[in-house]
Amino acid sequence: MDVDAVRTFVAVTEAGQFQAAADELGITQQAASKRVANLERKLGVVLFARTARGVRLTVDGQALLPHARELLRAAERVTAAVTPGRRPLRIDVVSRRIAPSNILQAFYQQHPGIELDVVALTNADATAALAEVSAGTLDATFRSLRATARTVPAGLRSSRVVDDRHELLVGPRHPLADARTVTPAELTDHPIWMPGMSDPEPIGYYDDLAKAFGLTIDTVGPMFGIEALLAELADSTRLAMFVGEGSRYLWPESYDLRRIPVVNPTPVYPLSVIWRADNPHPVLADFLDYLETRYRATLGEDIWTPDWAR
């Protein structure tokens, strides 16, 4: 089976679009489409259903996905077995919009000569991501480890390295739009909108946050892309959204969206870096040291985390 075609299939699945997957792989959209078409022809099935906003897996595509990932893991193990220490450091940042991606970019700017492979397993839960680390296809990932109270499977190590402070994102007509800061207590009468979540970790975290402060946080409903979400916030007089201080969002100037720090206390989303204890990659140790040093320098007071993260 063509490994490049399988890799393209997985990339399109994770990105939800052929163009985004092609950009990730460094090929043209036409080449990505051709690879997937050849794979469909070889298997005699249709793997994706095309929609106006991208693609989604068919039933056959869903059946193929875990086997495709296992095939890529096997291919990675073959490569790593004969080129120890020379392959790129492969880090899962979960999403390119959130704090781990920006932190990894800052590390790279200090070490521009390293080989780095940035992965965003947006649709993978913690169990799947840790399995990738255990198998050696990832050198590290960032997760909250809520379901396991910050413990990891045998052979792995973890360290809390990110406390991403919350900010409130609102449009110019929201009642809190002109506030310089807001407290959790001031948010009890304002619904927080966090649509499109499927990962149990953030869903559970926001459930913990809502219960702790009596907030209304809606994580149910379809997500039509961050651009559509920001447009709705800009036009709304009541909707608000939590974003991390370390997250990166861009919008047209006409939206006039405001990022307002949440204080007294400041809720933080806690993230741990997870890696394999016996991983010999020479750059990994430097990256872990960088994360620990940065975390100690950015520790703050008057923060809130759920009980499982304390």
Buried (B, 14 or more C-beta within 10 A) or exposed (E): EEEBBBBBBBBBBBBBBBBBBBBBBEBEBEBBBBBBEBBBEEBEBEBBEEEEEBBEBBEBBEEBBEEBBBBBBEBBEEEBEEEEEEBEBBBBBBBBBBBBBBBBBEBBEEEEEBEBEBBBBBEBBBEBBBBBBBBBBBBBBBBBBBBBEBEBEEEBBBEBBBBBBBBBBBBBEBEBBEBEBBBBEBBEEBEBBBBEBEBBBBBBBBBBBBEBBEBEBBBEEEEEEBEEBBBBBBEBEEBBBBBBBBBBBEBEEEBEBBEBBBBEBBBBBBBBBBBBEEBEBEBBEBBBEBBBEBBEEEEEEEBBBBEBBE
